[in-house]
Amino acid sequence: MISTIKKAEDDNNVVIRLYDATGKDSDVTITSFTDVKQALQTNMLEENGKTVKSEKNSITLHLGHHAIETFEFLY
């Protein structure tokens, strides 16, 4: 479930935070309205971004049970 879509604290990138509400592992695809130059997985403070493989305008990831994940999309 997506809990947050907002402007990043330090720049004009878009931050998306999601979490698992079912207690089960799942595969998730996040699709953007436009092509993504780069996608980063960050901590809750939007720091320590690690590049995530993106395909044109989306990313696909494995979301663990009870996980909370934060991603930053660079356009």
TABELSUL-V537825 format. One record per residue. RES is the residue in one small letter. PSI is psi in degrees with one decimal (NA if undefined). Layout:
RES;PSI
RES;PSI
This chain:
m;132.3
i;128.4
s;-22.9
t;135.1
i;118.5
k;168.4
k;140.7
a;154.0
e;-39.3
d;-6.0
d;-167.6
n;17.6
n;168.5
v;130.8
v;133.1
i;125.0
r;134.1
l;160.9
y;160.0
d;121.5
a;-3.1
t;-15.5
g;15.1
k;145.6
d;146.9
s;158.1
d;133.0
v;140.2
t;127.2
i;123.1
t;131.4
s;160.4
f;-16.7
t;169.2
d;143.3
v;124.8
k;-41.4
q;146.2
a;135.5
l;141.1
q;124.7
t;175.6
n;-178.1
m;-22.4
l;9.8
e;37.2
e;167.3
n;47.0
g;132.1
k;132.5
t;135.0
v;138.0
k;125.2
s;150.9
e;101.5
k;-86.0
n;23.5
s;162.1
i;147.3
t;135.2
l;163.5
h;122.6
l;115.9
g;162.9
h;133.8
h;16.8
a;151.1
i;122.3
e;146.3
t;133.5
f;147.6
e;125.8
f;127.9
l;127.1
y;NA
